[in-house]
């Protein structure tokens, strides 16, 4: 799979409407997609295909929301080219509340499939996951783009 095809490939991998898929199933699908679907045309180093887990409350001009995000970051083989880094983002948005604000902001990195089990435990074991899984969501976005 080329990174530019990753958003559509992830949607197919999910096999259901992401807006109606429980948070656990969304996260599990994103993690299995990373484990099972290699990307082509990437740099040879370990961090050329990595996962990021991020959460926090943000206001990007349309009201504050809590973002629960898994991002797959790709580094093209030609690292010197403009736009050599791209990202596939699965972001689930929730109305912000005091409990979610109290979590602060967090990010974690998984730089290789050999580290995926520990990363999975961190995501599913996080208070952010526990709180978000119990709440109605505002929306879900799956998108790919270059940085």
DOSEBA-505391 format. One line per 4 residues: number of its first residue (from 0); their letters; for each residue z, y, x of N, C-alpha, C. Coordinates in Angstrom, 2 decimals. Layout:
REM residues N
NUM> A> Z/Y/X/Z/Y/X/Z/Y/X | ...
END
This chain:
REM residues 147
0> XXXX> 0.00/-1.18/0.84/0.00/0.00/0.00/0.00/1.24/0.88 | -0.83/2.19/0.55/-0.80/3.49/1.22/0.32/4.31/0.59 | 0.99/5.14/1.38/2.05/5.97/0.80/1.58/6.78/-0.41 | 0.35/7.25/-0.39/-0.18/8.05/-1.51/-0.28/7.24/-2.80
4> XXXX> -0.23/5.92/-2.71/-0.29/5.05/-3.87/1.09/4.58/-4.32 | 2.13/5.04/-3.62/3.47/4.48/-3.83/4.07/4.81/-5.20 | 3.82/5.97/-5.75/4.42/6.31/-7.06/3.88/5.37/-8.13 | 2.58/5.17/-8.14/2.00/4.26/-9.14/2.44/2.83/-8.88
8> XXXX> 2.53/2.43/-7.61/2.98/1.07/-7.28/4.43/0.85/-7.72 | 5.27/1.85/-7.56/6.66/1.73/-8.01/6.73/1.63/-9.53 | 5.93/2.42/-10.23/5.91/2.33/-11.69/5.51/0.92/-12.15 | 4.51/0.35/-11.50/4.10/-1.03/-11.84/5.22/-2.02/-11.51
12> XXXX> 5.89/-1.80/-10.39/6.98/-2.68/-9.96/8.13/-2.65/-10.97 | 8.39/-1.50/-11.54/9.45/-1.38/-12.55/9.16/-2.24/-13.77 | 7.91/-2.23/-14.19/7.51/-3.07/-15.31/8.00/-2.58/-16.67 | 8.62/-1.43/-16.72/9.10/-0.87/-18.00/9.09/0.64/-17.89
16> XXXX> 9.30/1.30/-19.01/9.34/2.75/-19.06/10.60/3.24/-18.34 | 10.47/3.97/-17.25/11.65/4.41/-16.50/12.60/5.27/-17.34 | 12.08/5.93/-18.37/12.96/6.77/-19.20/13.92/5.93/-20.03 | 13.57/4.68/-20.25/14.40/3.80/-21.08/15.09/2.70/-20.28
20> XXXX> 14.83/2.65/-18.99/15.38/1.61/-18.14/16.79/2.00/-17.70 | 17.77/1.10/-17.83/19.13/1.41/-17.38/19.15/1.80/-15.89 | 20.09/2.64/-15.52/20.17/3.13/-14.15/20.26/1.97/-13.15 | 21.06/0.97/-13.45/21.19/-0.17/-12.53/19.82/-0.78/-12.27
24> XXXX> 19.04/-0.99/-13.32/17.73/-1.62/-13.16/16.75/-0.72/-12.40 | 16.83/0.59/-12.61/15.99/1.52/-11.85/16.29/1.43/-10.36 | 17.57/1.49/-10.03/17.96/1.45/-8.62/17.61/0.09/-8.01 | 17.90/-0.99/-8.71/17.58/-2.33/-8.20/16.09/-2.48/-7.95
28> XXXX> 15.28/-1.94/-8.86/13.82/-2.02/-8.69/13.35/-1.19/-7.50 | 13.91/-0.01/-7.31/13.53/0.83/-6.17/13.89/0.14/-4.85 | 15.05/-0.50/-4.81/15.47/-1.19/-3.59/14.63/-2.44/-3.33 | 14.30/-3.19/-4.37/13.46/-4.37/-4.16/12.03/-3.96/-3.80
32> XXXX> 11.57/-2.85/-4.34/10.25/-2.32/-3.99/10.19/-2.02/-2.50 | 11.23/-1.40/-1.98/11.30/-1.11/-0.55/11.29/-2.42/0.26 | 12.05/-3.40/-0.18/12.14/-4.66/0.54/10.85/-5.46/0.51 | 10.13/-5.39/-0.61/8.99/-6.28/-0.83/7.63/-5.64/-0.63
36> XXXX> 7.55/-4.32/-0.65/6.25/-3.65/-0.61/6.12/-2.81/0.65 | 5.55/-3.37/1.72/5.37/-2.58/2.94/4.31/-1.50/2.75 | 4.44/-0.47/3.53/3.45/0.61/3.51/2.58/0.49/4.75 | 1.35/0.92/4.62/0.41/0.83/5.75/0.14/2.20/6.35
40> XXXX> -0.31/2.19/7.60/-0.68/3.43/8.28/0.49/4.24/8.79 | 1.64/3.59/9.00/2.84/4.31/9.43/3.06/4.19/10.93 | 3.88/5.08/11.45/4.27/5.03/12.85/4.99/3.71/13.12 | 5.04/3.32/14.37/5.61/2.02/14.74/7.13/2.01/14.77
44> XXXX> 7.77/3.16/14.80/9.23/3.15/14.93/9.93/2.80/13.62 | 11.20/2.43/13.75/12.00/1.92/12.63/12.14/2.93/11.49 | 12.23/4.20/11.80/12.44/5.22/10.78/11.15/5.68/10.09 | 10.04/5.02/10.36/8.79/5.45/9.72/8.71/5.06/8.25
48> XXXX> 9.59/4.17/7.82/9.68/3.76/6.42/11.17/3.61/6.12 | 11.76/4.65/5.59/13.22/4.69/5.42/13.58/5.08/4.00 | 14.81/4.78/3.63/15.34/5.17/2.32/16.45/6.19/2.48 | 16.52/7.08/1.51/17.60/8.06/1.43/18.23/7.95/0.06
52> XXXX> 19.53/8.05/0.02/20.29/8.09/-1.24/20.97/9.45/-1.27 | 20.73/10.19/-2.35/21.26/11.54/-2.44/21.77/11.80/-3.85 | 22.84/12.58/-3.94/23.28/13.02/-5.25/23.98/14.35/-5.12 | 24.05/15.05/-6.25/24.75/16.32/-6.31/24.27/17.14/-7.48
56> XXXX> 25.01/18.20/-7.77/24.63/19.14/-8.83/23.84/20.28/-8.22 | 22.72/20.60/-8.84/21.84/21.66/-8.35/21.30/22.45/-9.54 | 20.99/23.70/-9.27/20.32/24.54/-10.26/19.09/25.11/-9.59 | 17.93/24.61/-9.95/16.67/25.05/-9.37/15.99/26.06/-10.29
60> XXXX> 16.79/26.80/-11.07/16.25/27.84/-11.93/16.09/27.45/-13.39 | 16.42/26.21/-13.73/16.30/25.77/-15.12/17.62/25.22/-15.63 | 18.71/25.64/-15.05/20.02/25.16/-15.45/20.53/24.06/-14.53 | 21.81/24.01/-14.37/22.42/23.05/-13.46/22.30/21.63/-14.01
64> XXXX> 21.92/20.72/-13.12/21.84/19.31/-13.46/22.35/18.49/-12.29 | 22.85/17.30/-12.61/23.25/16.35/-11.59/22.04/15.49/-11.26 | 21.72/15.38/-9.96/20.58/14.58/-9.52/21.08/13.33/-8.80 | 20.60/12.20/-9.24/20.85/10.91/-8.59/19.50/10.47/-8.06
68> XXXX> 19.35/10.39/-6.74/18.03/10.28/-6.15/17.95/9.19/-5.09 | 16.90/8.40/-5.16/16.52/7.49/-4.09/15.15/7.95/-3.61 | 15.05/8.22/-2.34/13.80/8.70/-1.75/13.36/7.74/-0.66 | 12.11/7.35/-0.71/11.52/6.55/0.37/10.67/7.50/1.19
72> XXXX> 10.99/7.60/2.47/10.29/8.53/3.36/9.34/7.77/4.28 | 8.10/8.23/4.33/7.06/7.62/5.15/6.68/8.58/6.27 | 6.52/8.07/7.49/6.03/8.87/8.61/4.72/8.24/9.05 | 3.62/8.99/8.90/2.30/8.50/9.27/2.23/8.18/10.76
76> XXXX> 1.29/7.31/11.11/1.10/6.92/12.50/0.82/8.13/13.38 | 0.10/9.11/12.86/-0.17/10.34/13.61/0.92/11.35/13.28 | 2.04/11.26/13.98/3.20/12.12/13.71/2.93/13.59/14.02 | 1.88/13.88/14.77/1.62/15.27/15.14/0.82/16.02/14.09
80> XXXX> 0.26/15.30/13.15/-0.58/15.94/12.12/0.30/16.69/11.11 | -0.23/17.79/10.60/0.47/18.49/9.52/0.58/17.53/8.34 | 1.73/17.52/7.71/1.92/16.65/6.57/2.06/15.19/6.94 | 2.54/14.90/8.16/2.66/13.50/8.57/3.83/12.79/7.89
84> XXXX> 4.69/13.55/7.23/5.81/12.96/6.49/5.55/13.13/5.00 | 5.74/12.03/4.27/5.64/12.10/2.81/6.81/11.34/2.21 | 7.04/11.59/0.94/8.19/10.99/0.27/7.84/10.52/-1.13 | 8.37/9.36/-1.46/8.35/8.84/-2.81/9.75/9.04/-3.37
88> XXXX> 9.85/9.80/-4.44/11.17/10.10/-5.00/11.33/9.51/-6.39 | 12.46/8.83/-6.56/12.92/8.41/-7.89/14.18/9.23/-8.14 | 14.08/10.19/-9.05/15.20/11.07/-9.34/15.55/10.97/-10.81 | 16.83/10.72/-11.06/17.35/10.66/-12.42/18.25/11.87/-12.59
92> XXXX> 17.98/12.66/-13.61/18.70/13.90/-13.87/19.66/13.71/-15.04 | 20.84/14.29/-14.89/21.87/14.23/-15.92/22.42/15.63/-16.16 | 22.85/15.93/-17.38/23.54/17.20/-17.60/24.79/17.25/-16.70 | 24.96/18.34/-16.03/26.13/18.50/-15.14/27.39/18.63/-15.98
96> XXXX> 28.47/18.06/-15.47/29.78/18.23/-16.09/30.82/18.28/-14.97 | 32.06/18.53/-15.32/33.11/18.70/-14.31/33.29/17.46/-13.43 | 33.22/16.28/-14.02/33.38/15.05/-13.24/32.25/14.89/-12.22 | 31.03/15.19/-12.62/29.89/15.08/-11.70/29.94/16.17/-10.64
100> XXXX> 30.33/17.37/-11.02/30.48/18.45/-10.03/31.53/18.10/-8.98 | 32.60/17.44/-9.41/33.70/17.09/-8.49/33.24/16.11/-7.40 | 32.15/15.40/-7.61/31.65/14.48/-6.60/31.10/15.20/-5.37 | 30.73/16.46/-5.55/30.10/17.19/-4.45/28.68/16.71/-4.25
104> XXXX> 28.22/16.87/-3.02/26.86/16.44/-2.66/26.97/15.41/-1.55 | 26.06/14.47/-1.56/26.12/13.38/-0.59/24.71/12.90/-0.28 | 24.52/12.42/0.95/23.29/11.72/1.28/23.59/10.63/2.29 | 22.83/9.56/2.22/22.96/8.42/3.13/21.55/7.95/3.48
108> XXXX> 21.42/7.35/4.64/20.13/6.95/5.19/20.10/5.45/5.44 | 18.98/4.83/5.14/18.75/3.41/5.45/17.47/3.35/6.27 | 17.61/3.13/7.56/16.46/3.14/8.46/15.95/1.75/8.80 | 15.75/0.92/7.82/15.17/-0.39/8.08/15.63/-1.44/7.08
112> XXXX> 14.77/-2.39/6.85/15.08/-3.44/5.87/16.29/-4.28/6.28 | 16.57/-4.37/7.58/17.73/-5.12/8.04/19.05/-4.44/7.67 | 18.99/-3.19/7.26/20.19/-2.43/6.85/20.29/-2.29/5.32 | 19.37/-2.92/4.61/19.27/-2.72/3.17/20.48/-3.26/2.41
116> XXXX> 21.05/-4.36/2.82/22.19/-4.93/2.09/23.37/-3.97/2.09 | 23.69/-3.39/3.23/24.80/-2.43/3.30/24.47/-1.16/2.51 | 23.22/-0.73/2.57/22.79/0.46/1.83/22.93/0.21/0.33 | 22.50/-0.96/-0.10/22.60/-1.34/-1.52/24.06/-1.28/-1.98
120> XXXX> 24.96/-1.82/-1.18/26.38/-1.78/-1.51/26.89/-0.34/-1.62 | 26.42/0.52/-0.72/26.85/1.92/-0.78/26.39/2.58/-2.06 | 25.14/2.37/-2.44/24.60/3.00/-3.64/25.33/2.49/-4.88 | 25.36/1.17/-5.05/25.97/0.60/-6.25/27.49/0.76/-6.27
124> XXXX> 28.10/0.89/-5.11/29.54/1.05/-5.04/30.01/2.49/-5.11 | 29.08/3.42/-5.20/29.44/4.83/-5.19/30.01/5.27/-6.54 | 30.91/6.22/-6.47/31.44/6.81/-7.70/30.33/7.51/-8.47 | 29.37/8.06/-7.75/28.24/8.72/-8.40/27.49/7.74/-9.29
128> XXXX> 27.24/6.53/-8.79/26.55/5.53/-9.61/27.39/5.17/-10.83 | 28.69/4.94/-10.62/29.57/4.54/-11.73/29.60/5.61/-12.82 | 29.70/6.87/-12.43/29.75/7.95/-13.43/28.39/8.16/-14.10 | 27.33/8.15/-13.31/26.00/8.40/-13.87/25.57/7.29/-14.81
132> XXXX> 25.91/6.05/-14.48/25.48/4.92/-15.30/26.04/4.98/-16.72 | 27.12/5.73/-16.90/27.76/5.82/-18.23/27.27/7.01/-19.04 | 26.37/7.81/-18.49/25.97/9.05/-19.15/24.53/9.01/-19.64 | 24.27/9.76/-20.69/22.86/9.92/-21.10/22.14/10.79/-20.08
136> XXXX> 20.90/10.47/-19.83/20.17/11.24/-18.82/19.26/12.26/-19.46 | 18.97/13.28/-18.70/18.07/14.32/-19.17/16.61/13.91/-18.98 | 16.32/13.32/-17.80/14.96/12.87/-17.52/14.93/12.03/-16.26 | 13.79/11.36/-16.05/13.56/10.54/-14.87/12.22/10.96/-14.30
140> XXXX> 12.17/11.15/-12.99/10.90/11.50/-12.34/10.61/10.52/-11.20 | 9.38/10.08/-11.13/8.88/9.30/-10.01/7.69/10.08/-9.48 | 7.78/10.53/-8.22/6.71/11.35/-7.68/6.58/11.13/-6.18 | 5.36/11.27/-5.70/5.06/11.20/-4.28/4.49/12.53/-3.85
144> XXX> 4.84/12.96/-2.64/4.28/14.19/-2.11/4.50/14.29/-0.61 | 3.71/15.16/0.01/3.85/15.42/1.44/4.81/16.59/1.66 | 5.51/16.51/2.76/6.43/17.61/3.10/5.74/18.70/3.84
END
